[in-house]
Amino acid sequence: MKSLKDLFLDELADMYDAEQRIVKALPKMAKAATCDDLKAVIQSHLKETEGHVKKLEQVFQCFDKKAKGKTCEATVGLLKEGDEIAAEFKGSPAINAALIGAAQKVEHYEIASYGCLHEWAEVLDNQKAAGLLKQILDEEKQANESLNELAHASLNDEALGESNGNGSPDESADERRGHLPRIIRPVGTGRSRDLSVKR
């Protein structure tokens, strides 16, 4: 009969594979972004993600296991969708909003997964592993919040064609606002925000 430890190690292998795939995907996402702030957030998270791979190897060691990955089908699908979105919206004012949406889907999957892993490590009474997983979880939450802040600051308006790409509105912004009741909302889990357009 499978145990909680078996479940934990299975999910750990899943995330080990996921993080390695994300390390390869983030540079492409940064290249596709046209906003310097978004590029910076993605590149910063790339360094964190490389660290996550190493932390997961330490978690395996906490359980006297050799690090190994198991194909994370969810991440494969999310990254494929991200590639398709980047290709479809290349050259569009909505490219950065599209990339944020794709990235946040990955972040939310990671947040859910690491939330479970952290809890299970505590139940399994492995505090070192729990501490490492909490560090990763906190960094994933912060990455998601950084994406949320960027979307809220200017990139959703830019997606409407209401910004010239550097955060300042173009001449037809007010006219467009008259036709569009609300802007694209990020998928964030941070504090709730009213992103509706003020008339």
C-alpha positions as CSV (number, residue, x, y, z in Angstrom):
1,M,0.0,0.0,0.0
2,K,1.3,3.5,-1.0
3,S,2.1,5.8,1.9
4,L,2.3,9.6,2.4
5,K,6.0,9.4,2.0
6,D,5.5,7.7,-1.4
7,L,3.1,10.5,-2.3
8,F,5.6,13.1,-1.2
9,L,8.5,11.6,-3.1
10,D,6.3,11.2,-6.2
11,E,5.3,14.9,-6.1
12,L,8.9,15.9,-5.3
13,A,10.1,14.1,-8.5
14,D,7.3,15.9,-10.4
15,M,8.5,19.3,-9.3
16,Y,12.1,18.5,-9.9
17,D,11.3,17.9,-13.5
18,A,9.0,21.0,-13.6
19,E,11.7,23.3,-12.3
20,Q,14.3,22.0,-14.8
21,R,11.8,22.6,-17.6
22,I,11.0,26.1,-16.3
23,V,14.8,26.9,-16.2
24,K,14.9,26.2,-20.0
25,A,11.6,28.1,-20.7
26,L,12.2,31.4,-18.8
27,P,15.0,32.8,-21.2
28,K,12.6,32.4,-24.1
29,M,9.9,34.2,-22.2
30,A,12.3,37.0,-21.3
31,K,13.3,37.3,-24.9
32,A,9.7,37.5,-26.0
33,A,8.8,40.3,-23.6
34,T,9.0,43.9,-24.9
35,C,8.8,45.5,-21.4
36,D,12.2,45.9,-19.7
37,D,10.6,45.6,-16.2
38,L,9.0,42.3,-17.2
39,K,12.3,41.0,-18.6
40,A,14.0,41.9,-15.3
41,V,11.4,40.1,-13.3
42,I,11.6,37.0,-15.5
43,Q,15.4,37.0,-15.4
44,S,15.4,37.4,-11.6
45,H,13.1,34.5,-11.2
46,L,15.3,32.4,-13.5
47,K,18.1,32.7,-11.0
48,E,15.7,31.7,-8.2
49,T,14.4,28.8,-10.2
50,E,18.0,27.5,-10.7
51,G,18.3,27.7,-6.9
52,H,15.0,25.8,-6.6
53,V,16.5,22.9,-8.5
54,K,19.4,22.8,-6.0
55,K,17.1,23.1,-3.0
56,L,15.0,20.2,-4.3
57,E,18.1,18.0,-4.6
58,Q,18.7,18.8,-0.9
59,V,15.2,17.8,-0.1
60,F,15.8,14.5,-1.7
61,Q,18.9,14.1,0.4
62,C,16.8,14.8,3.5
63,F,15.0,11.6,2.7
64,D,18.2,9.7,1.8
65,K,17.1,9.6,-1.9
66,K,18.9,10.5,-5.1
67,A,17.3,13.3,-6.9
68,K,15.3,12.2,-9.9
69,G,12.6,13.7,-12.1
70,K,9.3,12.3,-13.2
71,T,7.7,14.0,-16.3
72,C,5.5,16.8,-15.0
73,E,2.7,16.7,-17.6
74,A,1.0,19.8,-16.1
75,T,4.1,21.9,-16.6
76,V,4.7,20.5,-20.1
77,G,1.2,21.6,-21.0
78,L,1.5,25.0,-19.4
79,L,4.8,25.8,-21.0
80,K,3.6,24.6,-24.4
81,E,0.6,26.9,-24.0
82,G,3.0,29.7,-23.1
83,D,5.0,29.2,-26.3
84,E,1.9,29.2,-28.4
85,I,0.7,32.5,-26.7
86,A,4.1,34.1,-27.3
87,A,4.0,33.2,-30.9
88,E,0.4,34.2,-31.5
89,F,0.8,37.6,-29.8
90,K,4.3,38.5,-31.1
91,G,4.2,42.2,-32.2
92,S,0.9,42.8,-30.4
93,P,0.3,45.4,-27.7
94,A,-1.0,42.5,-25.6
95,I,2.2,40.5,-25.7
96,N,3.4,41.4,-22.2
97,A,0.0,40.9,-20.7
98,A,-0.2,37.5,-22.5
99,L,3.2,36.5,-21.1
100,I,2.2,37.5,-17.6
101,G,-0.9,35.4,-17.8
102,A,1.1,32.4,-19.0
103,A,3.7,32.8,-16.3
104,Q,1.1,33.2,-13.6
105,K,-0.5,29.9,-14.6
106,V,2.8,28.2,-14.0
107,E,3.3,30.1,-10.7
108,H,-0.1,29.1,-9.4
109,Y,0.6,25.4,-10.2
110,E,3.9,25.7,-8.4
111,I,2.4,27.4,-5.4
112,A,-0.2,24.7,-5.1
113,S,2.4,22.0,-5.4
114,Y,4.9,23.4,-3.0
115,G,2.1,24.2,-0.5
116,C,1.3,20.5,-0.4
117,L,4.9,19.4,-0.3
118,H,5.7,21.7,2.6
119,E,2.7,20.5,4.6
120,W,3.5,16.8,3.9
121,A,7.2,17.3,4.9
122,E,6.0,18.7,8.2
123,V,3.6,15.8,8.7
124,L,6.5,13.4,7.9
125,D,8.4,15.3,10.6
126,N,11.3,16.3,8.4
127,Q,11.9,19.9,9.4
128,K,14.9,20.5,7.2
129,A,12.9,19.5,4.1
130,A,10.0,21.5,5.2
131,G,12.2,24.6,5.7
132,L,13.7,24.3,2.2
133,L,10.2,23.8,0.6
134,K,8.9,26.9,2.5
135,Q,11.7,28.9,1.0
136,I,10.8,27.8,-2.5
137,L,7.1,28.4,-1.8
138,D,7.7,32.0,-0.5
139,E,9.8,32.8,-3.6
140,E,7.1,31.5,-6.0
141,K,4.5,33.6,-4.2
142,Q,6.7,36.7,-4.5
143,A,7.3,36.0,-8.2
144,N,3.6,35.8,-8.7
145,E,3.1,39.1,-6.8
146,S,5.8,40.8,-8.9
147,L,4.0,39.8,-12.1
148,N,0.7,41.0,-10.6
149,E,2.2,44.4,-9.7
150,L,3.5,44.8,-13.3
151,A,0.2,43.9,-14.8
152,H,-1.6,46.4,-12.5
153,A,0.9,49.2,-13.0
154,S,0.8,49.5,-16.8
155,L,0.9,46.3,-18.9
156,N,-2.8,45.7,-18.9
157,D,-3.4,49.2,-20.2
158,E,-0.7,48.6,-22.8
159,A,-2.6,45.4,-23.8
160,L,-5.5,47.6,-24.8
161,G,-3.2,49.7,-27.0
162,E,-3.5,52.5,-24.4
163,S,0.2,52.8,-23.8
164,N,3.2,53.5,-26.0
165,G,5.1,50.7,-24.4
166,N,6.9,52.7,-21.7
167,G,3.9,53.1,-19.4
168,S,2.6,56.4,-20.7
169,P,-0.9,56.6,-22.3
170,D,-1.2,57.3,-26.0
171,E,-3.6,60.0,-27.5
172,S,-6.5,57.6,-28.1
173,A,-6.6,56.0,-24.6
174,D,-9.8,57.9,-23.5
175,E,-11.5,57.0,-26.7
176,R,-10.7,53.3,-26.3
177,R,-11.8,53.3,-22.7
178,G,-15.2,54.4,-23.9
179,H,-15.5,51.1,-25.8
180,L,-13.9,48.7,-23.4
181,P,-15.6,48.3,-20.0
182,R,-12.7,46.7,-18.2
183,I,-9.0,45.7,-18.6
184,I,-7.5,42.2,-18.6
185,R,-7.3,41.0,-15.1
186,P,-4.2,39.1,-13.8
187,V,-4.7,35.7,-12.3
188,G,-2.9,36.7,-9.1
189,T,-3.5,35.3,-5.6
190,G,-2.2,38.4,-3.9
191,R,-4.5,41.0,-2.2
192,S,-7.6,41.8,-4.2
193,R,-7.5,44.8,-6.4
194,D,-10.1,46.7,-8.4
195,L,-8.7,46.8,-11.9
196,S,-11.8,48.1,-13.5
197,V,-11.4,51.2,-15.7
198,K,-12.6,54.4,-14.0
199,R,-14.9,56.3,-16.3
